[in-house]
Each structure stands twice: as C-alpha cells, then as structure tokens.
Amino acid sequence: MNATTKAIIDRLPKKPILAPGDISAAFGMASTNPILADIKAGRLAANVVGGKYYIAREEAVRYIESTEFKADEA
C-alpha cells in the first residue's frame, strides 16, 4: 500500500458503518456522485435502507485499496 492510499484510509471516520459522503470526503471529492456510480456499478458493496446507502468500513478500505495506482514493472 502506498502512502497516498494509506492517507486516504486514515481519513475515513473510525466507525464500522460509513456513508458515501464519508468515502468521498476521504478522497477529497466535492461530490458523492463518483462513489454512488461505483455502488451502482457493483465496484463498491453497500446496503440500502430507506433509500440511503450504508457501507461497511472494511468494504470501504477494500474499495480504496482497489483504486490504488500500481505501476507496471518492465
């Protein structure tokens, strides 16, 4: 895990259930739209209760790690 990915994960709230806004804030995004798009595309697992999305912190960490840039070794 690179330092940027670790910093993003460290900015997540220290609670077991997160909202899309928590994840977008950790990334420094101005909008939750990219997070909601990834939920709808199946790249980020979330439960929907009463029209609101709830994400397990472990899933948020997995998602953030999956977005990490990995340079190809040549």
N, C-alpha and C positions, 0 to 999 in steps of 0.2 A: 504494500500500500504506500502510495507516495504521500508527501507532506500535504499537498492540497486536498486530497481525499480525506486524510485524517482531520484536517482543519474543518472541512465541511461536516463530517460526522460529529466532531466535538461541538459544533454549533447547534446540533439538534437538542431539543429540550430533553432533560433527563426524566422522561416519563414513559410508561410502557405503550401507550396508545397516542398516536400523533394524527394531526390533520394535514391535508395537503399544504396549507399555509405554513406549517412548521417546516416542511421539507423545502418549499420554495424559498423561505427566509434563510435557511441554512446555506442554500446555493447562492443567495444574494439576488434572487429574481424579484422583479417588480410585480409579477403576476403568478397566479397558480395555474394558469392555462396549460403550460407545458407538463406540469405534474398531472393534471386531470386528463390530458391527452394520453399520457403514458398509462394511467389507470385504465382508461377505456380501451387502449390497445393491448392490454394484458402484460405490459412490461413491469408494472408495479401492482402487487396484490393489495386490495383494500376491501373492507366490508362496508356496505351501505346500510345505514339505519336512519330512517326518517328523512331520506334524501341527502344525508351528509356522509362523507367518506371518512372512514377510520382505518389507520394503517398501524400495524404492529411496528414497534421501534426496530426490531430485528429485521423486518422486511425493508424498512427504510434504509438501514445500514447496507443490506444486500444490494438494494437498488443503487445507492450512491456508489458503492464499490463497482457495480457493473458499468457505471458511466465513466470510470477512470480511463484515461488515455494510456495505452500500452504501446510503446514504440516497437516496431518490428525489428528484430535483431537480424542483421545481414552479415 
